[in-house]
Amino acid sequence: MTLNRLVLNKFSLSLVALALLMACPSPAHSQPPNQQQGWDAPPSDFNDIQRRGFHEGVEGARKDHENHRKPDPKNRDEYRHPHDIPAGLLDSYREAFIRGYSKGVNRYYGE
């Protein structure tokens, strides 16, 4: 009889947990795929290279701020010598880098 109660209690707890998981959507499923939100989100029409440039620009601004450097995107290695960017896409990467860097500067240095 004790074994039956134990099994019934575990089963009931499992059902409650499952019901809670199904009732609460996870944050990953509450937004459409590939749609990011937040101040550091790249524009939705950016391709992969541009998104990478944008994110690296934001990171560059953060690092410059943390190290008390004067904000200058063209002084970043990631801007001057990006790794694994095809030559034909350098301009797109750098334009996106500057946009991300500018957003980062506004955020970290104040507007």
C-alpha positions in Angstrom: 0.0 0.0 0.0 2.9 2.4 0.8 4.5 1.6 -2.5 1.2 2.4 -4.4 1.0 5.9 -2.7 4.7 6.6 -3.5 4.1 5.7 -7.2 0.9 7.8 -7.2 2.6 10.8 -5.7 5.5 10.7 -8.1 3.1 10.3 -11.0 1.0 13.3 -9.8 4.1 15.4 -9.4 5.3 14.5 -12.9 1.9 15.5 -14.3 1.9 18.9 -12.5 5.5 19.6 -13.7 4.5 18.7 -17.3 1.4 20.9 -17.1 3.5 23.9 -15.8 6.1 23.4 -18.6 3.4 23.4 -21.2 1.6 26.4 -19.8 4.6 28.7 -19.6 6.2 29.4 -23.0 9.9 29.7 -22.9 11.4 33.0 -24.0 13.0 31.4 -27.0 9.6 30.4 -28.3 7.8 33.7 -27.5 9.5 35.5 -30.4 9.6 34.7 -34.1 12.9 33.0 -35.1 15.8 35.2 -36.1 14.2 38.3 -34.5 16.4 39.7 -31.7 15.4 42.5 -29.4 17.4 45.0 -27.4 19.6 48.0 -27.9 22.4 45.8 -29.3 20.4 43.9 -31.9 21.5 44.4 -35.5 18.9 45.5 -38.1 16.8 42.6 -39.3 17.8 43.1 -42.9 21.5 42.5 -42.2 23.1 39.3 -43.6 25.5 37.1 -41.5 28.6 39.1 -42.3 26.9 42.4 -41.4 25.5 40.9 -38.2 28.9 39.8 -37.2 30.4 43.2 -38.0 27.6 44.9 -36.0 28.2 42.7 -32.9 31.9 43.1 -33.1 31.4 46.9 -33.3 29.3 46.9 -30.2 31.9 44.7 -28.4 34.7 47.0 -29.6 33.0 50.0 -28.1 32.5 48.2 -24.8 36.2 47.2 -24.7 37.3 50.8 -25.5 35.1 52.1 -22.8 36.3 49.6 -20.2 39.9 50.5 -21.1 39.2 54.3 -21.0 40.2 54.7 -24.7 38.9 57.5 -26.9 36.1 56.0 -29.1 37.4 55.4 -32.6 36.1 52.4 -34.6 38.9 52.7 -37.1 41.4 52.1 -34.3 40.0 48.6 -33.6 41.8 45.6 -35.0 38.5 44.0 -35.7 37.7 46.9 -38.1 41.1 47.1 -39.8 41.9 43.4 -40.0 38.8 41.3 -39.6 39.3 37.6 -39.6 37.7 35.2 -42.1 35.8 37.9 -44.1 35.9 37.5 -47.8 37.5 40.5 -49.6 34.3 41.3 -51.5 32.4 41.7 -48.2 34.9 43.8 -46.3 33.0 47.1 -47.0 29.7 45.6 -45.8 31.4 44.2 -42.7 33.1 47.6 -41.9 29.9 49.6 -42.5 28.0 47.3 -40.1 30.9 47.4 -37.6 30.7 51.2 -37.5 27.0 51.1 -37.0 27.4 48.7 -34.1 30.3 50.6 -32.7 28.2 53.8 -32.8 25.4 52.1 -30.9 27.9 50.9 -28.3 29.4 54.3 -27.9 25.9 55.8 -27.4 25.2 53.1 -24.8 28.6 53.0 -22.9 29.7 56.6 -23.3 26.3 58.3 -23.1 24.5 60.0 -26.0 
